[in-house]
Amino acid sequence: GDKTSYISQIQAEANALDPSQTKLVHEMKNTLLQNIDSYIKNATDYKTNKDASLNTLIATKGKYEAVKACYAGKISAVPPLSASLIQQAQTKIGQIDNKITNDIAPLAGPLLISAQTADAKLKEIVDLKTSITTAVTINDLNAPGQKLSLMVQNKILLTAIDVLASKNEYDEISSKVQPMNTDADLLMKECQLFPNI
């Protein structure tokens, strides 16, 4: 291997044992960690809101899927339905598929991506905190310190404004799915009564 890098590593570790270095490492850690818990809280709250929005849509989609399953069960029932009743049930399934495709999917697609991004941002800031917390030498602090500085400078870290926006998005999604949930519940009742209505 490269002996100079090995010697450099040994020297860096020896420097870490120097009391003034240890004090400097401690001070640098404290500076770097000063705001990190608030960054983690923002990222956690943001992720929680994104997940809640996505889960709200998934639950509504699940209600519609249950109605489709209900009609599919009617189609395959014994004794069999007449051809015209089977056609009616297939039409209902098609209408529900359209609701999922036109009303839920356009909201869910972007939300899924932003929820995944929220997961990645949270993991990144937690990993950064771990790197800073476990650093022993000034050299150990260089990479995570630079990364954190860049994240702050480039406004990559989530702020209270981002958290509020994600909460408002959740409220908006909730109000959009409310009539869908009512619709799905009504459709389920219709299916349960089908073909006797």
Disulfide bonds with the S-S distance in Angstrom:
Cys70-Cys191 1.96
